[in-house]
Amino acid sequence: MRSRYSAFVLRLTDYVLATWHTRTCPAMLSLEDSPDWASLRILDSSQTGDSGSVHFQAIYKAGTGWGYLEEKSDFLREDERWYYVNGNTSEGQLKPGRNEPCPCGSGKKYKACCL
């Protein structure tokens, strides 16, 4: 999951497609209009045999504010490699409080970082 997030950040289309299960992989993918990703939060994960799931929230810069993409993703392991199968996503606007950690992932409070 983290490597796929990094590939989205770096806009490495070939890697994203190579880690997508052939059963659900799109024929084409463009990452040119991807947002400016800032951080990844893994909320939950589980594994049963060769099936796994990851619930995550990816934070991105949206104009002068912040947005998030939240997804519960399903993965399959084949030949010792994990492949993304599908996911249920939702998006929204992130409104951090002044004393909350900054969404950019710096570790600083929002008021002392990106506010």
SVG drawing of the C-alpha trace seen along z (x, -y; Angstrom):
<svg xmlns="http://www.w3.org/2000/svg" viewBox="-17 -30 25 48">
<polyline fill="none" stroke="black" stroke-width="0.4" points="0.0,0.0 2.7,-2.5 4.6,-1.8 1.5,-2.4 0.9,-5.7 4.5,-6.7 4.0,-5.9 0.9,-8.1 3.0,-10.9 5.8,-10.5 3.3,-9.9 4.8,-6.6 2.0,-5.2 3.9,-2.1 4.4,-1.0 0.7,-1.7 -0.4,0.4 2.1,3.2 0.8,3.5 -2.9,3.6 -4.4,7.1 -4.9,8.1 -8.6,8.9 -9.4,5.2 -6.6,3.2 -7.6,0.4 -6.3,0.4 -5.0,-3.2 -4.2,-5.4 -3.1,-9.0 -1.7,-10.6 -1.1,-14.0 -4.0,-15.6 -3.3,-13.9 -3.5,-16.3 -0.4,-17.3 -0.4,-14.4 0.9,-15.4 0.6,-12.4 -0.8,-8.9 -2.5,-7.6 -3.1,-3.9 -6.3,-3.5 -6.7,0.3 -5.4,3.4 -6.1,7.1 -5.0,10.3 -6.5,13.7 -4.4,16.0 -3.7,14.5 -6.3,11.8 -5.8,8.5 -7.4,5.1 -6.1,1.7 -8.2,-1.2 -6.3,-4.5 -6.7,-8.2 -4.5,-10.1 -4.2,-13.9 -3.6,-16.3 -3.3,-20.1 -6.4,-21.6 -5.9,-25.2 -5.4,-27.0 -6.9,-24.2 -6.7,-20.4 -8.6,-17.5 -8.6,-13.8 -9.3,-10.6 -10.3,-7.7 -10.4,-4.2 -10.9,-0.6 -8.8,1.3 -8.7,5.1 -5.5,6.8 -4.6,10.4 -1.2,12.1 0.0,14.1 3.5,15.5 4.6,13.7 3.5,10.3 0.5,8.2 -1.8,6.7 -4.5,4.1 -7.9,5.4 -10.4,2.7 -11.6,0.2 -14.5,-1.8 -13.5,-5.5 -14.8,-8.8 -13.4,-12.3 -13.9,-15.4 -12.4,-18.6 -10.1,-18.4 -10.4,-21.2 -7.6,-20.8 -7.8,-22.8 -5.0,-25.2 -3.5,-22.9 -3.9,-19.6 -0.9,-18.1 -0.3,-19.7 -1.8,-17.6 1.4,-18.0 3.1,-15.4 5.7,-17.7 4.9,-16.7 4.4,-20.3 1.1,-21.9 -1.0,-23.2 -0.8,-26.8 3.0,-26.7 3.4,-25.1 1.0,-25.5 -1.7,-27.9"/>
</svg>
